[in-house]
Structures are given as structure tokens and as C-alpha cells.
């Protein structure tokens, strides 16, 4: 019941980046506007379907 579009498979990854400057975002043509966002600034209304909840679940798993 994740998506109103029907059966959906999402692969999510959690990366631990070292402190300091973030690496440059190098996106393909389908994501030319991709940028880094502080997780504290991410809101549910900015995300597609349940991706906000996926992010928060990954953060909770990392804290365990």
C-alpha cells in the first residue's frame, strides 16, 4: 500500500559521508537540478509519495 500507482519497488541506500565539504552532485539528464539538502530542511511535502518516510526510517536504522 505504498503507492497509489500500484506495486512499487524502491532501492534506498544510506551513505555515511566524512565531515567537511560534500562531493559534487553529478546527475544525468533526468536529474539536472539535483542538489544536496540538509536532512533537517527536508519536508514531507517536498518528496514523492513515501520517500520522506524511507529517509526517516534509514536514519532511525543508522542510529540503532
C-alpha positions as a printed Julia matrix, in Angstrom:
64×3 Matrix{Float64}:
  0.0    0.0     0.0
  2.99   2.3    -0.53
  1.98   3.82   -3.83
 -1.24   4.87   -5.47
  0.39   3.73   -8.75
  0.36   0.09   -7.7
  3.22  -2.25   -6.88
  6.39  -0.22   -6.49
  9.93  -1.31   -5.69
 12.31   1.26   -4.24
 16.0    0.7    -3.56
 17.27   3.02   -0.83
 20.86   3.43    0.29
 22.37   5.14    3.3
 25.86   6.57    2.92
 27.96   7.92    5.75
 29.97  10.81    4.34
 33.03  12.15    6.13
 32.77  15.58    7.76
 33.61  18.51    5.53
 32.64  19.61    2.07
 30.14  17.41    0.25
 31.11  15.85   -3.06
 29.87  17.49   -6.23
 26.5   16.23   -7.44
 26.95  14.77  -10.93
 23.49  13.91  -12.18
 22.4   12.58  -15.55
 19.96  14.48  -17.74
 16.98  13.14  -15.76
 18.19  14.91  -12.6
 19.95  18.05  -13.8
 18.63  20.03  -10.83
 19.83  17.56   -8.18
 21.42  19.22   -5.14
 22.39  18.33   -1.58
 19.85  19.23    1.13
 20.41  19.19    4.89
 18.14  16.47    6.28
 16.86  18.98    8.83
 15.43  21.05    5.93
 13.67  18.17    4.15
  9.87  18.2     4.49
  7.34  15.56    3.54
  5.64  17.87    1.02
  8.96  18.15   -0.89
  9.18  14.41   -1.51
  7.47  11.93   -3.83
  4.99   9.55   -2.2
  6.66   7.8     0.77
 10.28   8.81    0.15
 10.25  11.12    3.19
  9.33   8.14    5.38
 12.02   5.99    3.77
 14.64   8.63    4.62
 13.49   8.79    8.22
 13.47   5.02    8.55
 17.05   4.81    7.24
 18.14   7.49    9.72
 16.49   5.57   12.57
 18.23   2.36   11.47
 21.59   4.16   11.39
 21.05   5.39   14.94
 20.32   1.87   16.26
